[in-house]
Amino acid sequence: MKRITMNGCLFALAVTAAASAQTMSLVPRGGTGNSIAVAPCATVTIDVYAQGIAPDLLRAYQATLPLTATGGASGSVGHDGAVPMINSGHPDYVFAALTASGTGSVDGLPLVVNALQFAGDSVSVTTSMYLGEFQYEVSTNASGSFTIDAVDPGTNPSVNDSFLVDRFDQPIAFTTIPAQITACNDLDVCTWDVPAGSSCTNTPNAYGDVNHTGIPVDIFDILCVLDGFAGVYTTCPCLDTDIAGCPGGDGIIDIFDILAVLDAFAGVSACSCPG
């Protein structure tokens, strides 16, 4: 029997699985379906949704996500430290207008959202309905495709960390749809990598032209790298200011990037980029 602590209250759920075919879907906000392409240093919000829970009625759920995504060619996508949350004001919140018993964590798992209704308030979930959200950060040197999936999904709440439960306290069988995050970084300082929906474009770029206004490299490119050194990426993304170290930078915005853009300002192309 699984024990769930929510707002200081302890609940127990039975463990006999009910036959069903439902989904728990991880959707990157701003992406296309379950996929998104982003620049390094980006913050990605993963919204968790349930769908197709009918004729069963949903009474409780728990979604547990990993601290770090799998995959990728380099770098990482990891939890950014923000506490996972359930936005009860979300227009598609599954328990909207009802009195949920609360949210919380279980068994010391760090990235958890869960909620439990009174049995009489269980709901039918035919369309995609929101369960909660998690935030991840893409590292400076991230490249390739990363996957985030629910941790240990299953129909036995006594052992599984992600589950759905019906109004009779019976676990609901479901499948998970993971989130795919593509870090737009081809590891080449001679290109301008731009995310577009769930894909990336890689356009040839002159060395040191970090704000992509064209050559010659000017004071505004230098200011962009100085901003990057200070951790400010409002004008230029972090990837574009990481130009020291051929062919793809070194994943750190430091004094060598400042020296590199000063060299480019003087007409020196350290990585033999076109232009």
PyMOL commands that set and color helices and strands:
alter all, ss='L'
color gray80, all
select helices_A, chain A and resi 119-121+219-229+238-241+255-265
alter helices_A, ss='H'
color red, helices_A
select strands_A, chain A and resi 2-6+9-13+18-28+35-38+43-51+53-64+70-71+77-79+112-116+123-125+129-138+144-148+163-166+172-177+179-183+191-196+199-204
alter strands_A, ss='S'
color yellow, strands_A
deselect
rebuild
show_as cartoon
